[in-house]
Amino acid sequence: MKKFKQILVILINLIYLCTFAYSAFKNYGWSTRATGMGGVFNAISDDSSSIFYNPAGTSKLENPDVGIMYAKPYAGLENVSLGLMSLSYAHPLKNIGTLGLGITDYGNNLYKENMIMIEYSRKIYDKNKIKANNLSAGLNLKQLSHKYKWDADTIKRAEEYGDPVILAGSSKSTFTGDIGFLYNINSVSFGLSALNINQPDVGLYIEDKVPVELRLGSLFRFKNNTITGLDVSYRNQEWGETAEKLNIYIGGERWFSKNKFALRIGTNKQDASFGSSLNQKMGKLLLRLDYAFVWSLTIGDNFGTHRLSISLVSIPAPKKTSEIKKLQQTQQKDTNIITKKEEKLQPENIKLKFKKEEKVNINNASTHELMSIGFTQTQANAIIMQRMKKPFNHIDELLSRVKEIPAKKFLELKEKISVKYKL
């Protein structure tokens, strides 16, 4: 009887191990906002939590964004105490792209899953430098690790009976990557991502590969601050029928009161959910509180899952309308033309047809020639007007006949002028 109990303990742990292996490193809903829309986010991706869904999404960001999420799944489920937490940060780099960091933690006192990821994204096509028509790409490099916490009694029994699984160790770490693309055109967006692209092996004793997950999403934006989305995912796991590998996510979001408050609703094959958000400005930062409630359609005897997240975003500088930008560009163009014309009229830029050592004859010099030695355009024109009435007989006549020339200017230039008529 005693041996039977010992064997039973080992079998229970093996079953527990297999149960978690079945769902290892799935997306448990790392974004409260996405969870409130039933898991739709592949094409919406526009905050730091995009790292967990579509790494191309952070390319939309213009300012740093950080968020933290916490949840206790399946509240009220007897003898189950799970915890779920994620941290995400994205930092746009001017003309280079966006760098991001993501950390997740999932499990209880018997089992833990963790992910650490570094992300990079950027726009690879941007027609006319506008948001209405662009293509972005993103990459994640991830470390996956999980750990089983065997108690001393279980380890003792495993050693006694030579159990290969438990004796193989209690933890495993490996590396994998994600890739994503995001295309925006006017009021429609499309997202495509592939997660765990190299199918890393996380098995302790036997091979246990994390399945590749392909996800395709679409988004439509309405003019009244409303968006609706549809995602389809396929998880290439070795078990289950095709229907079990597919999931469809449908959801939407509506913002009210000048984007201060939002409501969300969504569903998929496993859950139904709703959520809300509240935005509050704090100096140069925007604080966003997100809440979501998830009701499982497949697991009974629980009170659902409450999720809460806090995000901080740098408030961008007010954007100018396209009309103002166009006007400014036109004004700048006109200013550049005027500046170039003025530069051509500057004395140092005027090319002369006479030698520098020769004096300028004020009775036949052109406007450009007079300006080249230091007269202003107004003074040069006044000299020409006076000589048309009567030629100058002496340079001193400039003081008496041309009122635009002060005595100081005359003294500066008297050595450069003459009245000798030159044929």
C-alpha positions as CSV (number, residue, x, y, z in Angstrom):
1,M,0.0,0.0,0.0
2,K,2.8,2.4,0.9
3,K,4.5,1.7,-2.5
4,F,1.3,2.3,-4.3
5,K,0.9,5.8,-2.6
6,Q,4.5,6.6,-3.6
7,I,3.9,5.7,-7.2
8,L,0.6,7.7,-7.2
9,V,2.5,10.8,-6.0
10,I,4.9,10.6,-8.9
11,L,2.1,10.0,-11.4
12,I,0.2,13.0,-10.2
13,N,3.3,15.2,-10.7
14,L,3.8,13.8,-14.2
15,I,0.2,14.6,-15.1
16,Y,0.7,18.1,-13.7
17,L,3.9,18.5,-15.8
18,C,2.1,17.4,-18.9
19,T,-0.8,19.7,-18.2
20,F,1.4,22.8,-18.2
21,A,3.5,21.5,-21.2
22,Y,0.2,21.5,-23.2
23,S,-0.1,25.3,-22.8
24,A,3.5,26.3,-22.3
25,F,4.4,29.9,-23.2
26,K,1.0,30.8,-24.7
27,N,-0.1,34.4,-24.8
28,Y,-2.1,34.5,-21.6
29,G,-3.2,38.1,-22.3
30,W,-0.2,40.2,-21.5
31,S,-2.1,43.4,-22.3
32,T,-5.1,44.5,-20.3
33,R,-6.3,46.7,-23.2
34,A,-6.1,43.8,-25.7
35,T,-7.8,41.4,-23.2
36,G,-10.7,43.8,-22.9
37,M,-11.2,43.4,-26.7
38,G,-11.2,39.7,-26.6
39,G,-7.5,39.4,-27.4
40,V,-7.7,41.5,-30.6
41,F,-4.5,43.5,-31.0
42,N,-2.3,42.3,-33.9
43,A,-3.3,45.2,-36.2
44,I,-4.2,47.7,-33.4
45,S,-0.7,47.4,-31.7
46,D,0.1,51.0,-30.8
47,D,1.5,50.9,-27.3
48,S,4.4,49.2,-25.5
49,S,2.5,46.0,-24.9
50,S,2.6,45.5,-28.7
51,I,5.9,43.6,-28.0
52,F,3.8,40.6,-26.8
53,Y,1.6,40.5,-29.9
54,N,3.2,42.1,-32.9
55,P,6.7,43.6,-32.5
56,A,6.2,45.9,-35.5
57,G,3.5,47.9,-33.5
58,T,5.9,50.0,-31.4
59,S,7.1,51.7,-34.7
60,K,3.9,53.8,-34.3
61,L,5.1,55.4,-31.1
62,E,6.5,58.9,-31.1
63,N,7.2,59.1,-27.4
64,P,8.4,56.7,-24.6
65,D,5.8,54.3,-23.3
66,V,5.9,52.0,-20.2
67,G,3.2,49.7,-18.8
68,I,2.8,47.1,-16.1
69,M,-0.1,44.6,-15.8
70,Y,-1.2,42.2,-13.0
71,A,-4.0,39.6,-12.8
72,K,-5.1,36.6,-10.8
73,P,-6.7,34.2,-13.3
74,Y,-9.8,32.2,-12.5
75,A,-10.6,33.8,-9.1
76,G,-12.6,31.5,-6.9
77,L,-11.4,28.3,-8.5
78,E,-10.7,25.8,-5.7
79,N,-7.1,25.0,-4.9
80,V,-5.8,27.1,-7.7
81,S,-3.8,30.3,-7.1
82,L,-2.2,31.6,-10.3
83,G,-0.5,34.9,-10.9
84,L,0.1,36.8,-14.1
85,M,2.3,39.9,-14.6
86,S,3.9,41.7,-17.5
87,L,6.2,44.7,-17.9
88,S,6.7,46.5,-21.2
89,Y,8.8,49.5,-22.3
90,A,9.3,51.1,-25.7
91,H,11.6,54.0,-26.5
92,P,11.5,55.6,-30.0
93,L,14.8,56.7,-31.4
94,K,14.7,59.5,-33.9
95,N,15.1,58.3,-37.5
96,I,16.4,54.9,-36.3
97,G,13.4,53.0,-35.1
98,T,12.1,51.9,-31.7
99,L,13.7,49.7,-29.0
100,G,11.6,47.8,-26.6
101,L,11.8,45.5,-23.5
102,G,9.3,43.0,-22.3
103,I,9.2,40.8,-19.2
104,T,6.5,38.3,-18.2
105,D,5.8,36.0,-15.2
106,Y,3.1,33.3,-15.0
107,G,2.5,30.5,-12.6
108,N,2.1,29.5,-8.9
109,N,4.0,28.0,-6.1
110,L,4.5,24.8,-8.1
111,Y,5.3,26.0,-11.6
112,K,6.7,29.2,-13.2
113,E,7.0,30.5,-16.7
114,N,9.1,33.6,-17.6
115,M,9.9,35.5,-20.7
116,I,12.4,38.3,-21.3
117,M,12.5,39.9,-24.7
118,I,14.3,42.7,-26.5
119,E,12.5,44.2,-29.4
120,Y,13.3,46.5,-32.4
121,S,10.9,48.0,-34.9
122,R,10.9,50.6,-37.6
123,K,9.0,51.8,-40.6
124,I,10.4,50.3,-43.8
125,Y,8.0,52.1,-46.2
126,D,6.4,55.5,-45.6
127,K,4.8,57.1,-48.6
128,N,5.0,60.9,-48.4
129,K,6.0,60.6,-44.7
130,I,2.4,60.3,-43.5
131,K,0.7,57.8,-41.2
132,A,-2.0,57.0,-43.7
133,N,0.2,54.7,-45.8
134,N,3.1,52.9,-44.3
135,L,4.6,49.5,-43.6
136,S,6.5,48.6,-40.5
137,A,8.5,45.6,-39.4
138,G,9.7,44.4,-36.0
139,L,11.8,41.7,-34.3
140,N,11.9,40.1,-30.8
141,L,14.7,38.1,-29.3
142,K,13.3,36.1,-26.4
143,Q,14.6,34.0,-23.5
144,L,12.1,31.4,-22.4
145,S,12.5,29.7,-19.0
146,H,10.3,27.6,-16.8
147,K,10.7,25.9,-13.5
148,Y,9.0,23.1,-11.6
149,K,9.1,23.3,-7.8
150,W,9.3,19.7,-6.6
151,D,8.9,19.3,-2.9
152,A,11.4,17.3,-0.9
153,D,9.1,14.3,-0.5
154,T,8.5,14.1,-4.3
155,I,12.2,14.3,-5.0
156,K,12.9,11.6,-2.4
157,R,10.3,9.3,-4.0
158,A,11.7,10.0,-7.5
159,E,15.2,9.1,-6.4
160,E,13.9,5.9,-4.7
161,Y,12.1,4.7,-7.8
162,G,14.5,6.3,-10.4
163,D,11.9,8.6,-12.0
164,P,13.7,10.0,-15.1
165,V,11.5,13.1,-15.6
166,I,11.9,14.5,-12.1
167,L,15.5,13.5,-11.8
168,A,16.3,15.2,-15.1
169,G,16.0,18.6,-13.4
170,S,13.5,21.2,-12.5
171,S,14.1,24.1,-14.9
172,K,15.0,24.8,-18.5
173,S,15.9,28.0,-20.5
174,T,16.2,28.5,-24.2
175,F,16.0,31.3,-26.8
176,T,13.7,32.1,-29.7
177,G,12.4,35.0,-31.7
178,D,9.3,36.7,-33.1
179,I,8.8,38.7,-36.3
180,G,5.9,41.0,-37.2
181,F,4.7,43.3,-39.9
182,L,2.1,46.1,-39.8
183,Y,0.6,47.9,-42.7
184,N,-1.6,51.1,-42.4
185,I,-3.5,52.6,-45.2
186,N,-6.0,55.3,-44.4
187,S,-8.6,54.0,-41.9
188,V,-7.6,50.3,-42.3
189,S,-4.6,48.4,-40.8
190,F,-3.4,44.8,-41.2
191,G,-1.0,43.0,-38.9
192,L,0.9,39.7,-39.4
193,S,3.2,38.1,-36.8
194,A,5.0,34.8,-36.2
195,L,5.9,33.9,-32.6
196,N,8.5,31.4,-31.5
197,I,9.8,31.0,-35.0
198,N,12.4,28.4,-34.3
199,Q,10.2,26.2,-32.1
200,P,12.6,26.0,-29.1
201,D,12.8,22.8,-27.0
202,V,11.8,23.4,-23.4
203,G,11.6,19.7,-22.4
204,L,13.4,18.6,-19.2
205,Y,13.7,14.9,-20.1
206,I,12.1,14.4,-23.5
207,E,11.7,16.9,-26.4
208,D,9.0,19.4,-25.8
209,K,8.9,22.1,-28.5
210,V,7.1,25.4,-28.1
211,P,4.7,25.7,-31.1
212,V,5.0,28.4,-33.7
213,E,2.0,30.7,-33.5
214,L,0.9,32.6,-36.6
215,R,-1.4,35.5,-36.2
216,L,-3.2,37.7,-38.8
217,G,-5.2,40.8,-37.7
218,S,-7.2,43.5,-39.3
219,L,-8.5,46.9,-37.9
220,F,-11.0,49.5,-39.1
221,R,-11.1,53.0,-37.7
222,F,-14.3,55.0,-37.6
223,K,-14.4,58.8,-37.3
224,N,-16.1,58.8,-33.9
225,N,-13.0,57.4,-32.1
226,T,-14.2,53.8,-32.5
227,I,-12.1,50.9,-33.7
228,T,-13.1,47.3,-34.5
229,G,-10.7,44.4,-35.1
230,L,-10.5,40.8,-36.0
231,D,-7.6,38.4,-35.4
232,V,-7.1,34.8,-36.5
233,S,-4.4,32.7,-34.9
234,Y,-2.9,29.3,-35.7
235,R,-0.8,27.5,-33.1
236,N,1.2,24.7,-34.8
237,Q,1.1,22.3,-31.8
238,E,1.5,18.6,-32.3
239,W,-1.7,17.7,-30.4
240,G,-5.4,18.3,-31.1
241,E,-7.4,18.7,-34.2
242,T,-7.2,21.7,-36.6
243,A,-10.1,23.4,-34.9
244,E,-8.2,23.2,-31.6
245,K,-5.2,24.9,-33.1
246,L,-7.2,27.8,-34.5
247,N,-8.7,30.7,-32.6
248,I,-10.7,33.7,-33.7
249,Y,-10.7,37.0,-31.8
250,I,-13.3,39.8,-32.3
251,G,-13.4,43.1,-30.4
252,G,-13.7,46.8,-30.4
253,E,-13.0,50.0,-28.5
254,R,-14.7,53.4,-28.2
255,W,-13.2,56.5,-26.6
256,F,-15.3,59.3,-25.1
257,S,-14.8,62.8,-23.7
258,K,-11.9,63.8,-25.9
259,N,-10.1,60.5,-25.3
260,K,-10.3,60.6,-21.6
261,F,-12.4,57.5,-21.1
262,A,-12.8,54.3,-23.1
263,L,-15.0,51.2,-23.2
264,R,-14.1,47.8,-24.8
265,I,-15.8,44.5,-25.5
266,G,-14.6,41.3,-27.2
267,T,-14.7,37.5,-27.4
268,N,-12.9,34.5,-28.7
269,K,-13.3,30.7,-28.6
270,Q,-12.3,30.5,-25.0
271,D,-13.3,33.8,-23.3
272,A,-15.7,36.7,-23.3
273,S,-14.5,40.1,-22.0
274,F,-15.1,43.7,-21.5
275,G,-12.9,46.6,-20.3
276,S,-12.4,50.3,-19.8
277,S,-9.6,52.9,-19.6
278,L,-9.2,56.3,-17.9
279,N,-6.6,58.8,-19.1
280,Q,-5.3,61.5,-16.8
281,K,-2.6,64.1,-17.6
282,M,0.2,64.6,-15.1
283,G,2.4,67.4,-16.2
284,K,4.3,66.1,-19.3
285,L,3.1,62.6,-18.8
286,L,-0.2,60.8,-19.6
287,L,-1.3,58.2,-17.0
288,R,-3.6,55.5,-18.3
289,L,-5.5,53.0,-16.1
290,D,-6.8,50.0,-17.9
291,Y,-9.2,47.4,-16.5
292,A,-10.6,44.2,-18.0
293,F,-12.8,41.4,-16.8
294,V,-12.6,38.0,-18.5
295,W,-15.2,35.3,-18.2
296,S,-13.9,31.8,-19.3
297,L,-16.2,29.9,-21.7
298,T,-14.3,26.7,-21.1
299,I,-13.4,26.6,-17.4
300,G,-16.3,26.6,-14.9
301,D,-16.6,27.1,-11.1
302,N,-14.8,30.4,-11.0
303,F,-15.6,34.1,-10.7
304,G,-13.7,35.2,-13.8
305,T,-10.4,37.1,-14.1
306,H,-9.8,40.7,-13.2
307,R,-6.9,42.5,-14.9
308,L,-5.5,45.9,-14.1
309,S,-2.6,47.8,-15.8
310,I,-1.0,51.2,-15.4
311,S,0.7,52.9,-18.3
312,L,2.8,56.1,-18.5
313,V,3.3,57.9,-21.8
314,S,5.2,61.1,-22.6
315,I,2.8,63.7,-24.0
316,P,3.8,64.7,-27.5
317,A,4.0,68.3,-28.6
318,P,0.8,69.6,-30.3
319,K,0.7,68.6,-33.9
320,K,0.2,71.2,-36.6
321,T,-2.4,70.8,-39.2
322,S,-1.4,69.9,-42.8
323,E,-2.7,73.3,-44.0
324,I,-0.4,75.1,-41.6
325,K,2.5,72.9,-42.6
326,K,1.9,73.5,-46.2
327,L,1.7,77.3,-45.7
328,Q,4.9,77.3,-43.7
329,Q,6.6,75.3,-46.4
330,T,5.4,77.9,-49.0
331,Q,6.6,80.8,-46.9
332,Q,9.9,79.2,-46.3
333,K,10.3,78.6,-50.1
334,D,9.5,82.3,-50.8
335,T,11.9,83.4,-48.0
336,N,14.7,81.3,-49.6
337,I,14.1,82.8,-53.0
338,I,14.2,86.4,-51.6
339,T,17.3,85.6,-49.5
340,K,19.1,84.3,-52.6
341,K,18.2,87.4,-54.6
342,E,19.5,89.6,-51.8
343,E,22.7,87.7,-51.6
344,K,23.3,88.3,-55.3
345,L,22.9,92.0,-54.7
346,Q,25.5,92.1,-51.9
347,P,28.6,94.0,-52.9
348,E,30.9,91.0,-52.2
349,N,28.9,88.9,-54.6
350,I,28.8,91.3,-57.6
351,K,31.2,90.5,-60.4
352,L,32.8,93.5,-61.9
353,K,34.2,94.0,-65.4
354,F,37.0,96.4,-64.3
355,K,40.1,96.0,-62.3
356,K,40.0,96.4,-58.5
357,E,42.7,99.1,-58.5
358,E,40.7,101.4,-60.9
359,K,38.5,104.0,-59.4
360,V,34.8,104.0,-60.2
361,N,33.6,106.8,-62.4
362,I,30.4,108.1,-60.9
363,N,29.4,109.6,-64.2
364,N,29.1,106.3,-66.1
365,A,29.2,103.5,-63.4
366,S,26.3,101.1,-63.3
367,T,24.3,100.4,-60.1
368,H,26.2,97.2,-59.5
369,E,29.5,98.9,-59.9
370,L,28.6,101.6,-57.4
371,M,27.3,99.0,-54.9
372,S,30.5,97.0,-55.3
373,I,32.6,99.7,-53.7
374,G,30.2,100.2,-50.8
375,F,27.2,102.4,-51.8
376,T,23.8,101.0,-51.0
377,Q,21.3,100.4,-53.8
378,T,19.3,103.5,-52.8
379,Q,22.5,105.7,-52.8
380,A,23.6,104.2,-56.2
381,N,20.2,105.0,-57.7
382,A,20.3,108.5,-56.4
383,I,23.8,109.1,-57.9
384,I,22.5,107.9,-61.3
385,M,19.4,110.1,-61.1
386,Q,21.5,113.2,-60.4
387,R,24.1,112.6,-63.2
388,M,21.2,112.2,-65.7
389,K,20.2,115.8,-64.8
390,K,23.8,117.0,-64.9
391,P,27.2,115.2,-64.9
392,F,29.3,115.6,-61.8
393,N,32.3,117.9,-62.2
394,H,33.9,117.0,-58.9
395,I,33.4,114.1,-56.4
396,D,32.7,116.7,-53.6
397,E,29.4,117.4,-55.4
398,L,28.0,114.1,-54.0
399,L,27.6,115.7,-50.6
400,S,25.7,118.7,-52.0
401,R,23.6,117.0,-54.7
402,V,23.0,113.5,-53.3
403,K,21.2,113.8,-49.9
404,E,21.1,110.1,-49.4
405,I,24.9,110.0,-48.9
406,P,26.1,111.1,-45.5
407,A,29.5,112.7,-44.9
408,K,30.8,109.6,-43.2
409,K,30.0,107.4,-46.2
410,F,31.6,109.9,-48.5
411,L,34.8,110.0,-46.6
412,E,35.0,106.2,-46.6
413,L,34.6,105.9,-50.4
414,K,36.1,109.1,-51.8
415,E,39.4,107.3,-52.6
416,K,37.4,104.8,-54.7
417,I,35.5,107.2,-57.0
418,S,36.3,109.7,-59.7
419,V,34.5,112.0,-62.2
420,K,36.8,111.4,-65.2
421,Y,34.6,110.4,-68.1
422,K,35.8,107.1,-69.5
423,L,35.1,106.2,-73.1
